């Protein structure tokens, strides 16, 4: 079963200050933790993909115009909540996906204290059952 | 008669692949089908050679098997073609065609490279096709190196072959006039392959530095085909002089280490010596091109035993020539850095400011990063922190963002401690000078 683990950031749900204000050792510890987590997930065969996203200060909303051409809105520099990055993991049970999310959630923040940031976990829909193919 | 299959056999297959492919395309004029046929021939070799021994003339063996596959393929395509392919098959079995001469083998590799790097292809298609056809990498290997699924890469390669077919690029050596232009595209593609491996190493994906090594191998091959070409020499030198610093560029967690802080004892002296020798051969040859100039800059950096020994006036002089030659805003930015190092940060910052106003680089993360470094050097901590964070918000490279965030934080810690610390002598991060 595949799950997407989405790291949601917002002013309200973060207990700590934004990473841009942390002491440098704490930033390095945080980065090292994330890289180590990805390395482990890759080694265990659970990692399908993991990506960090560019900052929300560059995000725009796109809709199709009358002629189907893209019409953009934004940039929205003050977004309240944004997706900072995600993992897609392949696991046997929902519990394993939750366990991975909990580990990621506990990434160290300022002073090495776990951030316990919210990670949204949702199952990735699978292909049609065989009898439909 | 037959040689034994040993460790040297697989690299030999990789070397032979583009020559065989070139020969088969020359004869059958169908890139996509020839590629499939050569893949099949290579697979046949991997199965048969360890068992039966390596044939006396491996290249001829591969061409013959691939040609047989081609005729099978074409025969099944239509009855009309059958007569022609029977004739071709006849050739294939009895004697090598006149254009299978070893001399034209070399040309075939070059034509193949020019074909794969045709200006009609997008850079990403050209890169994929070059690695596949000239480099002999499998689709899976290329996909791994670019961190995309194999199906995505297979699509990209198939689209590239399709564009070659529909653009009607002929399989022949371009005319003398076209050749300089084609070579420029080919060198650019090799440069992009090198950069893909070099700039995005995140400490986890070892495959990516293999991409740099593959670019070096292919550029060496082009150099052996065109030994007198100064820009080929320049590009090879640039790659070697840049790759020489690889071990010192990243820390244990994949964090970027800028040039000024690298442990220079980790630099690969063999590569530096070879790169310096190549660039010294190239420069007196006359027409000096951008790769030679960049290689010369890299050589100046690599030859400084300590960072403070760096010959900045010479680097500045090289950038002065380079900016007259190219219309590249990154060159302007690097020039501003060199000016700062020679004539003081105020002059450098003024040039960076002009670039920010001037358009193409306005708001670019590199520009903010350079300004941050210059402000840090000038002791303007708060301004530098602000610029580091602007740069961090705009880069789309994870290791680079990590580096910029860490840099800002370290500076803030230093400012908070009212101790400017050892941070004052840091050089900006350049394209290849980090």
Interface residues (C-beta under 8 A of the other chain):
Chain A: X19 X20 X21 X22 X23 X24 X26 X27 X28 X31 X32 X35 X38 X39 X42 X52 X54 X55 X57 X58
Chain B: X202 X203 X204 X253 X254 X255 X389 X392 X393 X394 X395 X396 X398 X401 X402 X405 X406 X407 X408 X409 X410 X412 X413
